[in-house]
Amino acid sequence: MWKSNKDRLGREPDFKIRYRFISHSDGGRVQLPYQGHRSDFCYEGEDPQVDGVYMIWPEFLNADGSVMLEDQMMVAPEGEAYMWILNFDEMKEHHRARAIPGKQGWLVEGTKKVAEVTVIEQIRLLE
């Protein structure tokens, strides 16, 4: 069973996204990931091979908005997720200015884009 990042870390998530995994036939993953998936993140217009990626990890939500606690079941092909910036103190201002509602981006594995995302809400970034 998954223990939510909020419970483990004792803080709120940094921002929230809407995601859609790219199908394997369109160049995405062979199968959907499980809760605890550690993809990285990049913003629309950035090239992971040139600009690098950010260590911002998703925590997937159920359709009702609660954190998905089942870690032995694949996540939905599309839905919402909380995002957790690993080096928050160093990157807070950078992402506060970039991860604004409506901003497009990607979940990436290495340099491979596996899911398209849209930022829908800043949470801890507002502090």
Secondary structure, DSSP 4 states (H G I P E B T S, - for coil): -PPPHHHHHTS--SEEEEEEEPPGGGT--SS--BTT---EEEETT--HHHH--B-EEEEEB-TTSSB---SSSBPPSEEEEEEEETTHHHHHHHHHHHS-TT-EEEEEETTEEEEEEEEEEESGGG-
